[in-house]
Amino acid sequence: MGGTRPPGDLTGGLRKSSDSGCLPELRECRGRIAHVKAVDANLLEFLKKGTQFVVPIYQRVYSWDAAECERLWDDILYAGKRDSVGAHFTGSIVYVEKEQGTRTSAEPDLIIDGQQRVTTVTLLLAALAARLEQLPEDEQELVEGFAPRKIRGLYLTNPLEDGERFFKLILSQGDKDALKSLIRQAPIPNDASSRVFTNYELFASKLADPAVDLVAVCLGLKKLIVVDVRLTRGADHPQLVFEAMNSTGKKLSQADLIRNFVLMDLSPKDQTRLYEDYWYPMEREFAGVHAGRFDEFVRHYLTMRTGTTPRFGDIYDAFKTHAVGVEGEETLRANVVIDLAKHARWFVAMALGNEPDPALSKAFAEIEQLRATVVYPFLLRLYADYEQGVLGKEDFVEILRNTISYLFRRVICRVPTNSLNKTFAGLAGSIDQARYVESVGARYLTLGSYKRFPTDLEFDEALRVEDLYHSQRAPYFFRTMENHGRKEEVSTADYSIEHIMPQNANLRAEWKIDLGTEWKDVQSRLLHTLGNLTLTGYNPELSDRPFLEKRDIGGGFKNSPLRLNQGLGQLEAWNEAAINARAAELAAQAVSIWKRPQLSEETLAGYRSEFLESTGFDWTLTHDILDAIPAGQWTGYHYLAEAVGTAAQAIANHIARCSTCAHPYRVLTRDGRVAELFAWSDPNDRRDPTEVLQSEGVRFIRGFADPEQKLVTEDLLALVEDET
């Protein structure tokens, strides 16, 4: 390879075997971990001296893929072929001793970090022993210490022990039986871990290649170096070390970190009980294609419990803060795991299609189709009350239908989604269990501004004119329109959305006649709108044909079994009037499907008073917007009021009293003047706000701020759009 860069992290010599030579990640834990011992060690010597290492039951399964095994293989060969390479550093192994200082104890050591690399090297050693046995007996020990019998007796097994104590390494869960079978050279169980067996076969196939230098493999293995990190049970905090050391190797998910946090410091008996009874069944629900949603669930759980939505990268830290704050160090684990597992079961029912009740299942499926995951903190609270009998099924379904309407109407009306997660994080606080449906409906109807529940008129008008064809929710909309009220639903999976008036800019003569002299304008305005769209299974056949042909052709509108096409078969022409008439008809149907809660103004007035007394007004968004308004721009009190859902005078009063509000001088009157009663929160501040604005780049024309530099409601909301 000449002067090329080595394939892995190779070093020319050993790392220092002193405390000062330990990994920087460990030094971060210094002061909190009193008895940690970290030294450099030859990996094979490490395995040889240890009696047994056990991967705790809660640890994730073996997960190295082929690429990672290939990288280790290349590193070993590179080191084995070069005398100039004294060692290859392959990471750290962190373990907790059962008893202080008893490396020869009958009790095994528990690996808390490094199991992936230890397992991979063990698989390679097992494959190497099997390969060397195929050589003539007098050629099997190509390198001293690497005879098949010695490999198995020194690094893979404890020959004088029986049962599980016979094996040097015991893996967790389904991996355990697979590794034991490979080392025993016994048949692999049908339910054994495929990853363990697959990677063993990968190494076996490489070793079987006549071109592979087996001597180099043995020499490379002898050069593997690890940082041996030994912790003392009862004195050190394994979780702190685990977090610090997790910067190398295969990155753990937030759920992996949480699992280790709640189980790591428990006794093996308690670990096994909590893992097998609660954590593992919960984890299985999220297996396969749903694996990524476990972290999502924990985020929703924390939002429900704390009222605050953590960022995806902060879920683990937020969970630790919540768990310790709720229970305290000694009792948090069992209670939190049990509570988490209970809510996971409800989340799986709602989000992953496991709900047994048909009516609830249908509503949950619609929420998933809308991709409205922000609702789950609120729905977890509802499901808890449903399970406990506080919320009846019919009422639960009604609230879900109102929630779906709220979400879908906002999509069609293009209401900004800013802070929608905050809306649902706090919605449960408005529930009155004695008036469950009414109180939730009232809260929806009293939300204002960007949080509002669009009215029937707003929804109707938006449906008629919006570009529905390019909406991501179009398939959901047409599927729901077609099947609403049907006992036997029609599968629309094989249907596509069809433009009745074609998209082709060069329309046929028949179309131009039907549409009139302004056909280009009609096509431009109405092409992708509701009135011109339908479903068909004959899209290629209909294509750009004239309307009468589309109507009468086999599979055309006249013979269509779909409700959406009813009425098209009786029309003689398709023009602007027909499109608008159909849009009005379908929009009216949609208003009746995605309903708005119906409560009297008197009832809502009472709830408004209750909500204000119980929660007050949340000024957080106001402060966020003020902080985000950039220099050189300004806004009006009325725009800011509309953005946060209050009155302009309330905004002015709050800013006047607020000592922590940033940039209050950037909020002006409707016509761009500094308010007459504007005053700085610091009475000693004598600056002229107009001069401050001018110094920041705001232009004033005859005493009025330039409207070109003005931020309106939508601009303000865009400044603080949340990560969702």
C-alpha positions in Angstrom: 0.0 0.0 0.0 3.1 2.2 0.1 2.4 5.6 1.5 -1.4 5.4 1.5 -3.4 6.1 4.6 -4.0 3.0 6.7 -7.6 1.7 6.6 -8.4 2.3 10.2 -7.2 4.1 13.3 -3.7 2.5 13.5 -1.0 3.6 15.9 2.7 2.9 15.8 3.0 2.0 19.4 1.0 1.4 22.6 -1.0 4.1 24.3 0.2 5.2 27.8 -1.0 2.8 30.4 -1.3 5.5 33.0 -4.4 7.5 34.2 -3.3 10.5 32.2 -3.4 8.4 29.1 -7.1 7.5 29.4 -9.6 8.6 26.8 -10.7 12.3 27.0 -14.3 11.1 27.3 -13.4 9.6 30.6 -11.8 12.7 31.9 -15.1 14.5 31.5 -16.5 12.2 34.2 -13.6 12.8 36.6 -14.8 13.9 40.0 -18.1 12.0 39.7 -16.5 8.6 39.2 -14.1 7.8 42.1 -12.8 4.3 41.4 -12.7 4.0 37.6 -9.5 2.3 36.4 -8.6 2.9 32.8 -5.5 1.3 31.2 -4.4 0.2 27.8 -4.6 -3.6 27.3 -3.9 -6.1 24.6 -7.4 -7.4 23.6 -6.4 -11.0 23.4 -4.7 -10.8 26.8 -7.8 -9.1 28.1 -10.0 -11.9 26.9 -7.6 -14.6 28.2 -7.4 -13.2 31.8 -11.1 -12.6 32.2 -13.2 -15.4 33.5 -16.4 -14.4 31.8 -18.0 -11.3 30.3 -21.8 -10.9 30.2 -23.7 -8.4 28.1 -26.7 -7.4 30.4 -30.1 -8.3 29.3 -31.1 -4.7 28.7 -28.3 -4.0 26.2 -29.2 -3.7 22.6 -28.6 -6.7 20.4 -25.5 -7.2 18.3 -25.8 -4.9 15.4 -22.5 -4.5 13.5 -23.1 -4.7 9.7 -20.9 -6.0 6.9 -19.2 -2.7 6.3 -18.1 -2.4 10.0 -16.8 -6.0 9.9 -15.0 -5.3 6.6 -13.3 -2.3 8.2 -12.0 -4.3 11.2 -10.8 -7.1 8.8 -8.9 -4.6 6.7 -7.3 -3.0 9.8 -6.2 -6.4 11.1 -4.6 -7.4 7.8 -2.9 -4.0 7.5 -1.4 -4.3 11.0 -0.5 -8.0 10.6 1.5 -7.4 7.4 3.6 -4.5 8.7 6.3 -4.8 11.3 6.3 -1.0 11.6 2.8 -1.1 13.0 3.1 -1.9 16.7 -0.6 -1.8 17.6 -4.0 -1.1 16.4 -6.3 0.8 18.8 -9.8 -0.6 18.4 -11.8 1.4 21.1 -12.7 0.9 24.7 -14.3 -1.8 26.8 -16.2 -0.6 29.8 -17.3 -3.2 32.4 -18.5 -3.4 35.9 -16.9 -5.9 38.2 -19.1 -8.0 40.4 -16.7 -7.7 43.3 -14.0 -5.2 43.7 -10.6 -6.4 42.5 -11.6 -10.0 41.9 -10.6 -10.8 38.3 -10.7 -14.5 39.2 -14.1 -14.4 40.9 -16.7 -16.9 39.9 -19.0 -14.0 39.1 -18.9 -12.6 35.6 -18.1 -9.0 34.7 -20.9 -6.9 33.0 -20.0 -5.1 29.8 -21.7 -1.8 29.5 -19.9 -0.4 26.5 -17.8 -2.2 23.8 -19.9 -5.3 23.3 -20.1 -4.7 19.6 -16.3 -4.9 19.0 -15.8 -7.7 21.6 -18.5 -9.8 19.9 -17.1 -9.2 16.4 -13.5 -10.2 17.4 -15.0 -13.3 19.1 -16.8 -14.2 15.9 -13.5 -13.8 14.0 -11.6 -15.9 16.5 -14.3 -18.7 16.2 -14.1 -18.6 12.4 -10.3 -18.6 12.5 -10.2 -21.7 14.8 -12.6 -23.5 12.4 -10.4 -22.6 9.4 -7.1 -23.7 11.0 -8.7 -27.1 11.9 -9.0 -27.7 8.1 -5.2 -27.5 7.7 -2.9 -30.6 8.3 -2.4 -31.1 12.0 1.2 -30.1 11.9 0.4 -26.8 10.2 -2.5 -25.7 12.4 -0.4 -23.4 14.6 0.9 -21.0 12.0 1.6 -18.4 14.8 2.5 -19.4 18.3 -0.6 -19.4 20.5 -3.0 -19.7 17.5 -3.7 -23.4 17.3 -7.5 -24.1 17.2 -7.4 -25.7 20.6 -5.6 -22.7 22.1 -7.9 -20.1 20.5 -10.9 -21.9 21.9 -9.4 -22.6 25.3 -7.8 -19.2 25.9 -10.2 -16.7 24.2 -13.6 -18.3 23.6 -14.2 -20.7 26.5 -13.3 -21.7 30.1 -12.5 -25.4 29.5 -12.8 -26.4 33.1 -16.2 -24.9 33.6 -19.7 -26.3 32.9 -23.0 -24.8 31.7 -22.9 -21.1 30.8 -19.7 -20.6 32.7 -18.0 -22.5 29.9 -18.3 -19.5 27.6 -16.0 -16.5 27.9 -18.7 -14.2 26.4 -22.5 -14.3 27.0 -24.5 -12.1 24.8 -28.0 -10.7 25.5 -31.4 -11.7 24.2 -31.5 -13.8 21.0 -27.8 -13.3 20.3 -26.8 -15.6 23.2 -27.9 -18.9 21.7 -26.4 -18.1 18.3 -23.0 -17.4 19.7 -23.0 -20.4 22.0 -23.9 -22.7 19.1 -21.1 -21.3 16.9 -18.5 -21.8 19.7 -19.7 -25.3 20.4 -19.7 -25.9 16.6 -23.3 -27.1 17.0 -26.3 -26.5 14.6 -27.6 -22.9 14.7 -31.1 -22.6 16.2 -33.8 -21.5 13.8 -34.7 -18.5 15.9 -31.0 -17.5 16.5 -29.7 -14.0 15.7 -29.1 -13.7 12.0 -26.6 -10.9 12.5 -24.3 -13.1 14.7 -24.4 -15.9 12.2 -24.1 -13.7 9.1 -21.0 -11.9 10.4 -19.5 -15.3 11.4 -20.1 -16.5 7.8 -18.5 -13.3 6.4 -15.3 -14.0 8.3 -15.4 -17.7 7.5 -15.7 -16.9 3.7 -12.8 -14.5 3.9 -10.6 -17.0 5.8 -11.4 -19.7 3.2 -10.0 -17.6 0.4 -6.6 -19.2 -0.5 -5.2 -15.7 -1.2 -5.7 -14.6 2.4 -2.5 -14.7 4.5 -3.6 -16.5 7.7 -0.3 -15.6 9.4 -1.1 -11.9 8.9 -4.6 -12.4 10.4 -3.1 -14.0 13.5 -0.4 -11.3 13.8 -3.0 -8.5 13.3 -5.2 -10.0 16.0 -2.2 -10.0 18.4 -1.8 -6.2 17.8 -5.4 -5.2 18.8 -5.3 -2.8 21.7 -8.3 -1.5 23.8 -8.7 0.8 26.7 -9.7 -1.4 29.6 -12.1 0.6 31.7 -13.0 -1.2 34.9 -15.7 0.1 37.2 -16.5 -0.9 40.8 -20.1 -1.8 41.6 -21.5 0.5 44.2 -18.7 3.1 44.0 -18.8 4.3 40.4 -21.7 5.4 38.2 -21.7 3.2 35.0 -24.3 5.4 33.3 -22.0 8.4 33.4 -19.1 6.5 31.9 -21.4 4.9 29.3 -22.7 8.3 28.2 -19.2 9.7 27.9 -17.8 6.7 26.0 -20.7 6.5 23.6 -19.0 8.9 21.2 -17.3 6.0 19.4 -18.8 2.9 17.7 -22.3 2.5 16.4 -24.3 5.4 17.6 -27.1 4.6 20.1 -30.6 5.9 19.6 -32.2 8.0 22.3 -34.3 5.0 23.3 -31.1 2.9 23.8 -29.7 5.5 26.1 -33.0 5.7 28.1 -33.1 1.9 28.4 -29.6 1.8 29.8 -30.3 4.7 32.1 -33.3 3.1 33.8 -31.9 -0.4 34.0 -28.1 -0.2 34.3 -27.7 0.4 38.1 -30.2 -2.2 39.1 -29.4 -5.6 40.4 -29.4 -8.3 37.8 -32.7 -9.7 39.2 -34.5 -6.4 39.0 -32.9 -5.7 35.5 -34.3 -9.0 34.2 -37.8 -8.5 35.7 -38.2 -4.9 34.4 -36.7 -5.8 31.0 -38.7 -9.0 30.4 -42.0 -7.8 31.9 -42.1 -4.2 30.5 -39.2 -3.0 28.4 -38.8 -5.8 26.0 -42.5 -6.2 25.2 -42.6 -2.4 24.6 -39.5 -2.5 22.4 -41.0 -5.4 20.3 -44.0 -3.2 19.4 -41.6 -0.8 17.6 -39.6 -3.5 15.8 -38.9 -3.5 12.1 -40.3 -0.6 10.0 -41.5 1.1 13.2 -38.1 1.2 14.9 -37.7 4.9 14.3 -40.9 5.8 16.1 -39.8 4.7 19.5 -37.8 7.9 20.0 -40.9 9.8 18.6 -43.1 8.1 21.2 -40.8 9.0 24.1 -40.8 12.6 22.9 -44.6 12.7 22.9 -44.6 11.0 26.4 -42.3 13.7 27.8 -44.4 16.5 26.2 -47.5 15.1 27.8 -45.8 14.7 31.2 -44.0 18.0 31.2 -45.9 20.3 28.9 -42.7 21.1 27.0 -41.6 19.5 23.7 -37.9 18.5 23.7 -35.9 18.6 20.5 -35.2 15.2 19.0 -31.6 15.3 20.0 -32.4 16.2 23.6 -35.0 13.5 24.3 -32.6 11.5 26.5 -31.5 14.5 28.6 -35.1 15.5 29.0 -36.1 12.0 30.1 -33.4 12.0 32.8 -34.5 15.3 34.1 -38.2 14.2 34.2 -37.5 10.8 35.7 -35.3 12.0 38.5 -37.5 15.0 39.2 -40.6 12.7 39.5 -39.3 9.9 41.6 -35.8 10.4 43.0 -32.8 8.1 42.5 -34.0 5.0 44.4 -37.5 4.4 43.1 -37.6 6.0 39.7 -36.7 3.0 37.6 -39.6 0.6 38.2 -42.3 3.3 38.3 -41.1 5.2 35.2 -40.6 2.0 33.1 -44.1 0.8 34.0 -45.6 4.2 33.2 -43.7 4.4 29.9 -44.7 0.9 28.9 -48.4 1.6 29.6 -48.3 4.8 27.5 -46.4 3.0 24.7 -49.2 0.5 24.5 -51.6 3.3 23.9 -49.4 5.0 21.4 -49.0 1.8 19.4 -52.7 1.4 19.3 -53.2 4.9 17.9 -50.1 5.4 15.7 -49.2 1.9 14.6 -52.6 0.5 13.8 -53.1 -1.8 16.8 -56.4 -0.3 18.0 -59.1 -3.1 18.2 -62.1 -0.8 18.1 -63.1 -0.1 14.5 -64.4 3.5 15.0 -61.3 4.5 17.0 -59.0 2.7 14.6 -60.5 4.6 11.6 -60.0 7.9 13.3 -56.4 7.1 14.3 -55.7 6.0 10.8 -56.9 9.4 9.5 -54.6 11.2 11.9 -51.6 9.2 10.6 -52.7 9.9 7.0 -52.6 13.6 7.9 -49.1 13.1 9.3 -50.2 15.2 12.3 -47.9 13.6 14.9 -48.0 16.7 17.1 -51.4 15.7 18.4 -50.1 12.6 20.2 -49.2 14.2 23.6 -52.9 15.3 23.8 -54.2 12.0 22.5 -52.1 10.1 25.1 -54.0 12.0 27.8 -57.4 11.2 26.1 -56.5 7.5 25.8 -55.5 7.3 29.5 -59.0 8.7 30.4 -60.6 6.3 28.0 -58.8 3.3 29.5 -59.9 4.4 33.0 -63.5 4.8 32.0 -63.5 8.6 32.4 -64.0 9.2 28.7 -66.6 7.1 26.9 -65.9 5.6 23.4 -68.5 7.7 21.6 -67.2 10.9 23.2 -63.6 9.9 22.4 -64.5 9.4 18.7 -66.3 12.8 18.6 -63.2 14.5 20.0 -61.0 12.7 17.5 -63.3 13.8 14.7 -63.1 17.4 15.9 -59.4 17.1 16.1 -59.1 15.8 12.5 -61.4 18.6 11.3 -59.2 21.1 13.1 -56.1 19.8 11.5 -57.4 19.4 8.0 -59.2 22.7 7.8 -56.0 24.4 8.8 -54.1 22.6 6.0 -56.7 23.7 3.4 -56.9 27.2 4.7 -53.1 27.5 4.8 -53.1 28.6 8.5 -49.4 28.7 9.6 -48.4 25.7 11.6 -46.1 27.6 13.9 -46.2 26.4 17.5 -48.8 23.7 16.7 -46.9 21.4 19.0 -47.2 24.0 21.8 -51.0 24.1 21.2 -51.4 20.4 21.7 -48.8 20.2 24.5 -51.1 22.5 26.6 -54.5 21.4 25.3 -55.1 18.8 28.0 -55.0 21.5 30.6 -58.4 22.8 29.3 -60.2 19.5 29.8 -63.2 19.5 32.2 -63.9 15.8 32.8 -67.5 16.5 33.7 -68.0 18.2 30.3 -65.4 16.4 28.4 -66.5 16.9 24.7 -67.8 20.4 25.3 -64.7 21.6 27.1 -62.4 20.3 24.3 -64.6 21.8 21.6 -64.8 25.1 23.4 -61.0 25.2 23.7 -60.7 24.6 19.9 -63.2 27.4 19.2 -61.6 29.9 21.5 -58.2 29.6 20.0 -57.4 32.7 17.9 -55.1 33.9 15.2 -52.6 31.4 13.9 -54.1 28.8 16.3 -57.7 29.2 15.1 -60.2 26.6 14.0 -61.2 27.8 10.5 -64.9 28.7 10.1 -67.2 27.0 7.7 -67.1 30.0 5.4 -63.3 30.1 5.4 -63.0 26.4 4.8 -65.6 26.5 2.0 -64.0 29.3 0.2 -60.5 27.9 0.5 -61.6 24.5 -0.9 -63.0 26.1 -4.0 -59.9 28.0 -5.0 -56.9 26.3 -3.5 -54.5 24.2 -5.7 -55.7 20.8 -4.3 -54.0 18.7 -6.9 -50.5 19.4 -5.6 -51.5 19.1 -1.9 -49.9 16.2 -0.1 -53.3 15.7 1.6 -55.2 15.3 -1.7 -55.3 11.5 -1.7 -56.6 11.6 1.9 -59.2 14.2 0.9 -60.6 12.3 -2.1 -60.5 8.9 -0.3 -62.5 10.4 2.6 -65.0 12.2 0.3 -65.6 9.0 -1.6 -66.1 6.8 1.4 -67.9 9.0 3.9 -71.0 7.3 5.1 -70.3 4.0 3.3 -70.6 0.8 5.3 -68.4 -0.9 2.8 -65.5 1.3 1.8 -64.2 1.6 -1.7 -60.5 1.1 -2.0 -59.1 4.1 -3.9 -55.5 2.7 -4.0 -55.9 1.8 -7.7 -57.4 5.1 -8.7 -55.5 8.3 -9.6 -56.5 11.9 -9.4 -57.8 13.0 -12.8 -58.1 16.5 -14.3 -61.5 16.7 -16.0 -60.3 19.7 -18.0 -56.9 18.5 -19.2 -53.5 20.0 -18.1 -52.3 20.1 -21.7 -51.6 23.8 -22.6 -52.5 23.0 -26.3 -56.1 22.0 -25.7 -58.1 20.4 -28.4 -60.6 22.5 -30.4 -63.6 20.9 -28.6 -62.2 22.1 -25.2 -61.6 25.6 -26.4 -65.2 25.8 -27.6 -66.6 24.5 -24.3 -64.4 26.9 -22.2 -65.0 29.9 -24.4 -62.8 32.7 -25.7 -61.1 33.1 -22.3 -60.2 29.4 -22.2 -56.5 30.1 -21.3 -57.6 32.1 -18.2 -60.1 29.5 -17.2 -57.6 26.7 -17.5 -54.9 28.7 -15.6 -57.3 29.6 -12.7 -59.3 26.4 -12.3 -57.1 23.6 -13.5 -55.9 22.2 -10.2 -58.9 23.2 -8.1 -61.5 21.0 -6.5 -64.2 21.5 -9.1 -62.0 20.1 -11.9 -60.6 17.1 -10.0 -61.9 13.6 -9.6 -60.8 10.0 -9.2 -60.5 7.4 -12.1 -59.0 4.1 -12.8 -58.8 5.0 -16.5 -56.4 8.0 -16.5 -54.4 7.0 -19.6 -57.6 6.2 -21.5 -59.3 9.5 -20.7 -56.2 11.7 -21.1 -56.8 14.8 -23.1 -60.0 13.6 -24.8 -62.9 16.0 -25.2 -65.4 16.0 -22.3 -68.1 14.1 -24.1 -65.7 11.3 -25.0 -64.4 11.2 -21.3 -68.1 11.0 -20.3 -69.1 8.2 -22.6 -66.0 6.1 -23.2 -65.9 2.7 -21.5 -64.8 3.4 -17.9 -65.7 7.0 -18.4 -67.7 9.3 -16.0 -71.1 8.1 -17.1 -70.4 4.5 -16.1 -68.2 5.2 -13.1 -69.1 3.5 -9.8 -67.6 6.3 -7.8 -69.7 8.8 -5.9 -67.3 11.6 -6.9 -68.3 11.2 -10.5 -72.0 11.3 -10.0 -73.6 14.1 -12.0 -70.8 14.2 -14.6 -72.6 11.7 -16.8 -75.5 14.1 -17.2 -73.6 17.1 -18.3 -73.3 18.1 -22.0 -70.3 20.4 -21.6 -67.5 21.1 -19.1 -66.9 24.9 -18.7 -66.2 27.5 -16.0 -69.8 27.4 -14.7 -69.8 23.6 -14.4 -66.5 23.6 -12.6 -67.7 26.3 -10.1 -71.0 24.5 -9.5 -69.3 21.2 -8.8 -66.7 22.9 -6.5 -69.6 24.5 -4.5 -71.3 21.1 -4.2 -68.2 19.2 -3.1 -67.1 22.0 -0.8 -70.5 21.9 1.0 -70.1 18.1 1.4 -66.6 18.6 2.8 -67.9 21.2 5.4 -70.4 18.6 6.6 -67.6 15.9 6.8 -64.9 17.9 8.5 -67.3 19.6 11.0 -66.6 22.4 13.4 -67.8 22.0 17.0 -71.2 23.7 17.5 -71.4 25.7 20.7 -73.5 28.8 21.5 -71.8 32.2 21.9 -73.0 32.2 25.5 -71.4 28.9 26.3 -68.1 30.0 24.6 -68.1 33.3 26.6 -68.2 31.2 29.9 -65.3 29.1 28.7 -63.3 32.1 27.6 -63.5 33.4 31.2 -62.5 30.0 32.6 -59.5 29.5 30.3 -58.2 33.0 31.1 -58.6 32.5 34.8 -56.9 29.1 34.8 -54.0 29.8 32.5 -53.7 33.6 32.0 -52.2 34.7 28.7 -49.0 33.0 27.6 -46.6 35.7 26.4 -43.8 33.3 25.4 -44.5 33.6 21.7 -44.7 37.4 22.0 -41.2 37.4 23.5 -39.9 35.0 20.9 -41.1 37.2 18.1 -39.7 40.4 19.6 -36.4 38.7 20.1 -36.4 37.5 16.4 -37.3 40.8 14.7 -34.1 41.7 12.8 -32.5 45.1 12.8 -33.6 47.3 10.0 -37.2 46.1 10.1 -40.3 46.9 12.1 -43.9 45.6 12.8 -47.1 47.0 14.1 -48.9 46.3 17.4 -51.9 44.9 15.5 -49.7 42.5 13.5 -48.0 41.2 16.6 -51.4 40.9 18.3 -52.8 38.9 15.5 -49.7 36.6 15.5 -50.0 35.7 19.2 -53.8 35.8 19.5 -54.6 38.8 21.6 -55.6 42.5 21.2 -53.3 45.3 20.1 -53.9 47.2 23.3 -53.0 44.2 25.3 -49.7 43.9 23.4 -49.0 47.6 24.0 -49.7 47.3 27.7 -47.5 44.2 28.1 -44.6 45.7 26.2 -44.8 48.8 28.3 -44.5 46.8 31.5 -42.1 44.1 30.3 -38.5 44.5 31.5 -37.3 41.4 29.6 -38.9 42.1 26.1 -36.2 42.5 23.4 -36.4 45.3 20.9 -39.7 46.9 22.0 -39.0 50.0 19.9 -39.3 47.9 16.8 -43.1 47.7 17.3 -44.8 50.8 16.0 -48.3 52.1 15.3 -50.4 50.9 12.4 -49.0 53.7 10.2 -45.4 53.3 11.3 -44.9 55.9 14.1 -43.4 55.4 17.5 -46.4 55.2 20.0 -46.9 58.5 21.9 -46.7 56.8 25.2 -43.7 54.6 24.4 -41.2 54.4 27.2 -38.1 52.4 27.8 -38.3 49.9 30.7 -35.2 51.5 32.2 -36.3 55.0 33.3 -32.7 56.2 32.9 -32.7 55.4 29.2 -33.0 58.7 27.3 -32.5 57.4 23.8 -34.9 58.5 21.0 -36.5 55.3 19.6 -36.7 56.8 16.2 -33.0 57.5 16.1 -32.3 54.0 17.3 -34.4 52.6 14.5 -32.6 54.8 12.0 -29.2 53.7 13.3 -30.3 50.1 12.6 -31.3 50.9 9.0 -35.0 51.7 9.2 -35.9 54.5 6.8 -38.3 57.2 7.9 -40.3 59.3 5.4 -41.9 62.4 6.9 -41.9 60.7 10.4 -43.3 57.4 9.2 -41.3 54.2 9.0 -40.9 52.8 5.4 -43.7 50.2 4.8 -41.2 48.3 2.6 -39.4 47.3 5.8 -42.6 46.3 7.6 -43.2 42.7 8.9 -46.8 41.6 8.8 -48.4 38.7 10.7 -47.2 35.9 8.4 -43.6 37.3 8.4 -43.6 37.4 12.2 -44.7 33.8 12.5 -42.1 32.7 10.0 -39.4 34.1 12.2 -40.2 31.7 15.0 -41.3 28.6 13.2 -40.7 25.7 15.6 -38.8 22.5 15.0 -41.4 19.8 14.8 
